[in-house]
Amino acid sequence: MVTNWNKDEVKKVLVINGSPNRNRSNTLVVTKAFLKGLNEDNKLDIEIVNASDLNVKPCLGCLSCWGRTAGECVIRNDDILPLKEKILTADIIIASYPLYFFSMPGVMKLITDRLLSMMATYEGQKAPENGQSFHGFRYYNEKQRFIIISSCAYTEAKAAYQSLLLQHDAICGKSNYTAILVPQMKTLLDLHNENKISRYLNKFTLAGQLFRQQGFLSLEELENLSKPPFTEGAYKIFLNNFWESEKNKGK
Ligand SMILES: Cc1cc2nc3c(=O)[nH]c(=O)nc-3n(C[C@H](O)[C@H](O)[C@H](O)COP(=O)(O)O)c2cc1C
């Protein structure tokens, strides 16, 4: 039960779209369905930033942001500083991206590394939930929410996302983020069955409404969102047909 949530205080939503497919991202289709529910009263200021359009230099590993300065990165001539401002002023931050090799796409890792300056220095502190070593956030705001919305090709979201979830449990703390994990998404959209798509996406719109109301989604709700749209057998046939037709395009 989350007590520090007042849906009427929520004003700004920042979406970081980490798909290299930018506005053609399949994941973004789910994210937009979720946003529709989140913003049913049309009062939210929603900004979508395409990570692939940002100029982001890799972290230099100098640790200046932890030592010599209080959270300031020495690289000042790229887009990380404005992105940090957007993150700090958003009430809800949504990272929307596909699963790449059971992790986040490279552009998101590049951004994540550069956000080291937003983490507290490690001085032996432990996460309250599991006693593991834990940085915690430099600018922790208990009213802010962080949501990951990710889609993947596999059927079993639980297994495919195991490493990404462990990574985020360690970065954010186990219950400090919400992960909406969506299998088989590209195939669902590729088949253009508009009725099936709209019924499927409606689940995410309802989840967006619920999240706005209560500031979290239960494990049961999250599991329901991760149910694949197709049976394993049907999906196998769709995939075979898809790769056959791709091969034929090359002929
Ligand atoms: C480089 C690369 C790596 C991928 N790795 C995985 C993976 O590890 N597991 C998986 O289920 N799907 C994987 N996929 C499939 C994508 O996650 C999936 O097609 C996703 O829905 C694409 O989302 P987007 O349209 O938003 O980019 C990978 C795709 C690419 C291009």
The ligand as an SDF file (V2000), in Angstrom:
LIG
                    3D

 31 33  0  0  0  0  0  0  0  0999 V2000
   19.6880   -6.2390  -31.0020 C   0  0  0  0  0  0  0  0  0  0  0  0
   18.4130   -6.9040  -30.5940 C   0  0  0  0  0  0  0  0  0  0  0  0
   18.4110   -7.7350  -29.4890 C   0  0  0  0  0  0  0  0  0  0  0  0
   17.2270   -8.3370  -29.0560 C   0  0  0  0  0  0  0  0  0  0  0  0
   17.2610   -9.1300  -27.9480 N   0  0  0  0  0  0  0  0  0  0  0  0
   16.1230   -9.7290  -27.5170 C   0  0  0  0  0  0  0  0  0  0  0  0
   16.1310  -10.5640  -26.3690 C   0  0  0  0  0  0  0  0  0  0  0  0
   17.1460  -10.7270  -25.7090 O   0  0  0  0  0  0  0  0  0  0  0  0
   14.9780  -11.1830  -25.9960 N   0  0  0  0  0  0  0  0  0  0  0  0
   13.8110  -11.0120  -26.7030 C   0  0  0  0  0  0  0  0  0  0  0  0
   12.7950  -11.5980  -26.3180 O   0  0  0  0  0  0  0  0  0  0  0  0
   13.7530  -10.1670  -27.7680 N   0  0  0  0  0  0  0  0  0  0  0  0
   14.8760   -9.5240  -28.1960 C   0  0  0  0  0  0  0  0  0  0  0  0
   14.8420   -8.6920  -29.2900 N   0  0  0  0  0  0  0  0  0  0  0  0
   13.5290   -8.3750  -29.9070 C   0  0  0  0  0  0  0  0  0  0  0  0
   12.9500   -7.0210  -29.4380 C   0  0  0  0  0  0  0  0  0  0  0  0
   13.0370   -6.8860  -28.0290 O   0  0  0  0  0  0  0  0  0  0  0  0
   11.4730   -6.8850  -29.8160 C   0  0  0  0  0  0  0  0  0  0  0  0
   11.3010   -7.0830  -31.1960 O   0  0  0  0  0  0  0  0  0  0  0  0
   10.8570   -5.5690  -29.3870 C   0  0  0  0  0  0  0  0  0  0  0  0
    9.4600   -5.7270  -29.2990 O   0  0  0  0  0  0  0  0  0  0  0  0
   11.1730   -4.4140  -30.3420 C   0  0  0  0  0  0  0  0  0  0  0  0
   10.6620   -3.2230  -29.7720 O   0  0  0  0  0  0  0  0  0  0  0  0
   10.7420   -1.7920  -30.4890 P   0  0  0  0  0  0  0  0  0  0  0  0
    9.9220   -1.8710  -31.7320 O   0  0  0  0  0  0  0  0  0  0  0  0
   10.1460   -0.8820  -29.4780 O   0  0  0  0  0  0  0  0  0  0  0  0
   12.1640   -1.4630  -30.7950 O   0  0  0  0  0  0  0  0  0  0  0  0
   16.0180   -8.0980  -29.7560 C   0  0  0  0  0  0  0  0  0  0  0  0
   16.0320   -7.2510  -30.8970 C   0  0  0  0  0  0  0  0  0  0  0  0
   17.2100   -6.6760  -31.3120 C   0  0  0  0  0  0  0  0  0  0  0  0
   17.1940   -5.7740  -32.5290 C   0  0  0  0  0  0  0  0  0  0  0  0
  1  2  1  0
  2  3  1  0
  2 30  2  0
  3  4  2  0
  4  5  1  0
  4 28  1  0
  5  6  2  0
  6  7  1  0
  6 13  1  0
  7  8  2  0
  7  9  1  0
  9 10  1  0
 10 11  2  0
 10 12  1  0
 12 13  2  0
 13 14  1  0
 14 15  1  0
 14 28  1  0
 15 16  1  0
 16 17  1  0
 16 18  1  0
 18 19  1  0
 18 20  1  0
 20 21  1  0
 20 22  1  0
 22 23  1  0
 23 24  1  0
 24 25  2  0
 24 26  1  0
 24 27  1  0
 28 29  2  0
 29 30  1  0
 30 31  1  0
M  END
$$$$
